[in-house]
Each structure stands twice: as C-alpha cells, then as structure tokens.
Amino acid sequence: MAPVVARLLDLGVDFEHWCFACGRLNDSGLHLDFDVSRGRAETRCTPERRHQGYDGTVHGGIVSALLDETMGWAIFHQGIWGVTARLTVTFRLPVPVGDELRVVGEVVRERSRSIETHGTVTRASDGALMAEAEATFLLMPDERRRELERRYSRTDETFARVRAAVAAEEAMEHGRT
C-alpha cells in the first residue's frame, strides 16, 4: 500500500464552498480534510451529537457520507472528476458519537468510464471496523466538469501540486528500498 503523502488543504485545495462533507462554508458540515496518495484518500473525523441518529449513535447517513466522500477523493485528487453511481454500505458496529474515526477510501479498479472503490470506517483508538463500502464512480460528463472547474478555480494547479507531491514521495520510497 502506498504511503499517505499529502494533505490537500496544505496543497491549496479550495475548500471554501458549501459541500456538506469537505466545505468550510457549511456550518452544519463535517469540514473534512484528506491525506492522499496514489489511488487512496484518508481522513479523520470525530462525529458530534448533531450527527447522531439513535441516542449516542452516529446516523447511518453520516457514516455513508464519510465513506462516499473519502472514496471520491481517492479518485478526485488525481484530477478525475466523477459522480457516485452506486454506493453499498455494510454497517459492522454501531458508531458512537464522540469516537475519533479513521476513514480510508481506495481505488480498486479503473475502467474506461467508471472507477470502483472500497472504503472503511474504523475507530481510531483500536482499529475496530465500524463500516465498509463499495462504490462505483462514473466519469463526469465534460460539460459539467468544465462548469465545476470554472467554479473551483485553480483546480489544474492544485492537481499538479498533488501529483508532484505523490510522485516525489514515491521516488523517495523507491530510493529507500
């Protein structure tokens, strides 16, 4: 598995938008940031009481959003714009409010028009598997991609910085072996 190499916020990814998962403008959002490597994204999150379903337990929709967003960043940081076509979540254990979570998304297979991913939510303190998911992302239609690229200015520069950081880390890793 490739090492985690770059924090997106440090590389200039624009999070000044309303996305529930990663946007900074959404007061109700999760405000996630991601560490990325080739075909992989990781984040940590500590859900709060406002994220609960049943008393003391994180709502399944929040857990699903964590997985969807993280698997999406596993492809997006490479400059690939995709949309979730299918998301299947398996809940292994109740996720308690207030526990720090580690969420990982990884690319499993790339096809000409879609990308398959796998994601996990584990408790950061002991690694217990709380939930996992499989998802298929479709490549975004060109017109919509261009529209979003205009909205999120400087994405090409940002993706170039992320790719350079990943390549530099991989070169260092190969130099050590």
N, C-alpha and C positions, 0 to 999 in steps of 0.2 A: 504494500500500500504506500502511495506517495505521501511524503511528509506535508503537514499543513504549513503553508509558506507565506501567505499574505493576508492581512486584514483589510477588507475592502474600504472601510472608512479612511484608513491611513493612506490608501492609494487614490483617494479623491473621488470615490463613487458618490454621486449626488443622491443623498437620502432625504433631501428637502422636498418631500411630496407626501401624499395622503395614504399611501399603501398601509393597510392595517398591520401587516407583518413587519415591514422594514422602514416605513416612512416616519420622519421626525415630526411632521406637522400634525399627525393624528394623535391627539391627546389620549384616546382610548386604545391606541395601538400597542404593539409589542416592542417596537423600536429595536429590532434585531440588527446585529452586525455579523459579518461572516468572515471566517478564515477559509481560504480556498487553496486548493492545489489542483493539479490536472484531473478533471472529472470528479471533483469532490468538493463539498462545502460543509462547514461545521459552524454551529452557533451554540451559545449557552443562553439559557433563559430561566428566570425564576418566576413562575406564574403567581399572580396575586389573587386576592379574594374576588376581585372584579372579574376574574377569568373562570370562576367556578360554575359547575352545573349543580350536581347534588352537593350538599353541605360539605365543605372541606376537600372536594374533589374537582380537579380541573375539567371543564366542559370538553367533551369529545371533539367538538368543532374547533376548539383552540388547539388541541393536540394535532388534529388533522391539518390545520393551517400551518403549524410549525413544520410538519413533515413536508407539505406541499411547497412551502416557501424555500426550505432548505434544499430539497431535491431540485427545485427550479434554479436556484443559484449554482448548483453543481454543473448546470449547462450554461446558464446565462453569463457567468463571469468569463467564459471563453469567447463571448461575442455572439452567441447563438440566442436568438430571440424565439422563445417557444411559449405555447399555451398548454395548460393541462387538459388532456383529452380523457384521461382515466386515472382515478386515484382509488386504491383499495387499501384500507387501513385495518390492521388487526390490533386490537387492544389486548395487551397481555396482563397488565396490572392496573388498578386504579392509580391515577396520577395525583398525588396530594398537592394541594395549594401550598406554596412556600418552599417546596423542594427545588433545588437547582437542577435543571435538566441539561443534558448534552444531546444535541440533535445533529445527526450526520446524514447527508444525502450523497449518493454516489451514482455515477453513470454505470449502467450495466451493459447496454448495447446501443450502438448508434446505427440507424438505418438512414436511407436517403431522405425520408420525410418525417421521421419520428425518432425519439430517443427514449429508451427505457431506463428507469432509475429505481433504486432501492433506498429506503431511509429507515433510520432507527431513532427512537427516543429512549435514552437511558437516564437513570438517576445518577447525577454526577458523583455523589458520595460513595456509591458502592458498585456502579455499573449495571444495576438491575435493569433488564429490558422491560420497559413500560409499554411500548407500542412500536410497530414497524409497518412499513407501507411499500407498495409497489406502485409506480406511476408511469404513464406514457405521456410524453410531451410531443405535440405536433409543432413543426417549424411554423413560425408565424408568417402569415401572408405578407408579401413585400410591401404592399401599400400601408398596412397597419404598422409594420416595423418602421418604415420611414417616418410615419406620423409620430411614433413614440421616440424615435431618435431625435426629432426636432424638439420634442418636449423635454427630454432628458439630455440637454446639450452636453457636448464633450464626451459622449459615450465611447467614441472611437479612441480618443486619447486614453481614457480610463482603461478600456480593454487592452490597449497596447501596453500600458504600465503593468497590468495584472499578468499578461502573458510573459513579459520580460522578467517579472519577479519569479514566476513559476519556472521559467527556463533557467534563470540564474541559480535557483535553489536546486534544481535537478542536476545542473552541471556540478555544483559543489558536492552533492550527494554522490554522483558517479565518480568524482575525484577522490572520495574517501574510500571507495571500495576497490 
